[in-house]
Amino acid sequence: MRKKNENGAAAVEFALILPVLLLILIGIIEFSLAFNAQLSLNQAAREGARYMAIHDDTVEAATAAGNAAGRLDPSTVTTRFAFSGGATECAEDKQVTATTSYTLTTATGFLDAFTGNIVLTGKGTMQCGG
């Protein structure tokens, strides 16, 4: 009885499984960076709402929100403010909601072909008047 030649079988198996392993690795990296950006946006929105509730200055509150965005570039974070009850400024009995937005840039660029632009948003609400 002759033995079958199995030289190179491990290399073929590795070549078949490698793309799947790389896709999983890229997915883990991209998801973790997107999750970190989302957490940074939530923190930035809370900080923007807090600053607006205390100082009632839209420009400085937006700057404070951008600066609180962690690893994100402050110039890429946009912040909008809305007041409860249709108000146009902070009043003692109103709440201010800050909404931060950021267009995610992926680290590998692999997902860009499939998803296009991914816009993340964060929200924070505070009672006006501190």
C-alpha positions in Angstrom: 0.0 0.0 0.0 1.3 3.4 -1.0 1.1 6.5 1.2 -0.5 9.6 -0.3 1.7 12.6 -0.7 0.4 15.3 1.7 3.3 17.8 1.2 1.9 21.4 1.1 -1.5 20.5 2.5 -0.9 22.8 5.5 0.1 25.7 3.2 -3.1 25.3 1.1 -5.3 25.2 4.3 -3.6 28.3 5.6 -4.1 30.1 2.3 -7.8 29.3 2.4 -8.3 30.5 6.0 -6.0 33.6 5.9 -8.5 35.9 4.2 -11.2 35.1 6.7 -8.8 35.7 9.6 -7.8 39.1 8.1 -11.4 40.1 7.7 -12.1 39.4 11.3 -9.0 41.3 12.4 -9.9 44.3 10.3 -13.4 44.2 11.6 -12.2 44.2 15.2 -9.9 47.2 14.6 -12.5 49.2 12.7 -15.3 48.5 15.2 -13.1 49.4 18.2 -12.1 52.7 16.6 -15.7 53.6 15.7 -16.8 52.7 19.2 -14.1 55.0 20.7 -15.2 57.8 18.4 -18.8 57.3 19.5 -17.9 57.5 23.1 -15.8 60.6 22.4 -18.8 62.3 20.7 -21.1 61.5 23.6 -18.6 63.1 26.0 -18.2 66.1 23.7 -22.0 66.6 23.6 -22.3 66.4 27.4 -19.5 68.9 27.7 -21.1 71.2 25.1 -24.5 71.1 26.8 -22.9 71.7 30.2 -21.0 74.7 29.0 -24.0 76.1 27.2 -26.2 75.6 30.3 -23.8 77.6 32.4 -22.5 80.3 30.0 -25.2 80.6 27.3 -22.6 81.2 24.6 -23.1 79.1 21.5 -19.7 79.7 19.9 -17.7 79.0 23.1 -19.9 76.0 23.9 -19.3 74.5 20.5 -15.5 75.1 21.0 -15.7 73.4 24.4 -17.5 70.4 22.8 -14.9 70.1 20.1 -12.1 70.3 22.5 -13.7 67.5 24.7 -13.9 65.1 21.8 -10.9 63.0 22.8 -8.8 61.8 20.0 -11.0 63.4 17.3 -9.8 66.5 15.6 -11.9 69.4 17.1 -12.3 71.0 13.7 -14.1 67.9 12.4 -16.7 67.8 15.1 -19.8 69.9 14.5 -22.1 70.9 17.4 -25.8 72.1 17.3 -27.8 73.3 20.2 -31.6 73.0 20.8 -33.7 74.3 23.7 -36.8 72.7 25.2 -40.1 74.4 24.6 -39.0 76.0 21.4 -36.8 78.6 23.3 -34.0 80.3 21.5 -31.7 80.7 24.5 -31.1 79.1 27.9 -33.7 80.1 30.5 -33.9 78.8 34.1 -36.8 76.4 33.4 -35.5 75.1 30.1 -33.1 72.4 29.0 -30.4 72.5 26.3 -29.5 69.6 24.1 -26.2 69.5 22.3 -25.8 67.2 19.3 -22.3 66.5 18.0 -21.6 65.0 14.6 -18.5 63.5 13.1 -17.8 61.8 9.8 -15.9 58.7 10.6 -12.7 58.0 8.6 -11.8 54.4 8.8 -8.2 53.3 9.7 -7.8 50.8 6.9 -10.1 52.3 4.2 -11.4 48.8 3.6 -14.9 49.5 4.8 -15.2 52.7 2.8 -15.9 50.9 -0.4 -18.9 49.1 1.2 -20.3 51.7 3.6 -19.4 55.1 2.2 -19.4 57.9 4.7 -20.3 56.9 8.2 -21.7 59.8 10.3 -21.7 59.4 14.0 -23.7 61.6 16.4 -23.7 62.1 20.2 -26.3 63.8 22.3 -26.1 65.5 25.7 -28.8 67.3 27.7 -28.5 69.6 30.7 -30.8 71.9 32.7 -30.2 75.6 31.9 -28.8 77.8 34.7 -26.4 75.3 36.1 
